[in-house]
Amino acid sequence: MSHSRAHRGLLLTAGALAAALALTACSGSPKGTSGGGGNTNFVTNIGGIATIAKGERPALNELAGETLDGGRLDVADLKGKVVVLNLWGDWCNPCRAEAPHFVKVAGELKPRGVEFVGINTRSDKLESIKFEKDFKVPYPSLYDRYGKLVLNGFPKGAVQPQAIPSTLVLDRDGKIAARALKALSEKELRSMIEPVLAEKAGGQ
């Protein structure tokens, strides 16, 4: 094989890999907000879902603001329930892929005390409202156009703002119990929620 042909094959392979990764998650955004590091107690499982033992979970900082529909939401008001936080953008294809799973699971688990909250980040408001209508999203989304809520609302290292979609599950005490920095299937989403739902508030 000639050098030029081998080089061309390498480029094609690299291109295919990049395309595959793009289908899995949106690692950037039109606004390009950078993420931060920091120590966390996350233990990552094989499936890319990370969990934290109950006694080591960090609490959220204040996470409150205007919703896409013009209302106001403070996540602290949901303490006592299991809360699923989903970071998404209307420009993100993996967000569209996982949306039907979130809509289905949110509807089925709400009677069991699970609340879903979207965090719509670095997105156009009108396009995001259309996204929610198209997928019949039944829960509210905080509107975080410039990523400020994400940067200030989570402990350092808990989430990377450029990793869209991302999902976090809060326990009934309002602490971060699980995290996924990727698009989720219905099975994966339920696997994050069910163990936290089985816990008792304040218990070990």
Protein Blocks (a to p, Z undefined) as FASTA:
>chain_A
ZZklmmmmmmmmmmmmmmmmmmmpccbdfkopacdedddfbdcdfkopacddfklcccdd
ddddddfkopacdfklmgoiacddddddfklmklmmmmmmmmmmmmmmmmnopacdddde
hiafklmmmmmmmnopabdcdddfkommmmmmpcghkacfklccddddddfkopafbdcd
bdddfklmmmmmmmmmmpcehiZZ
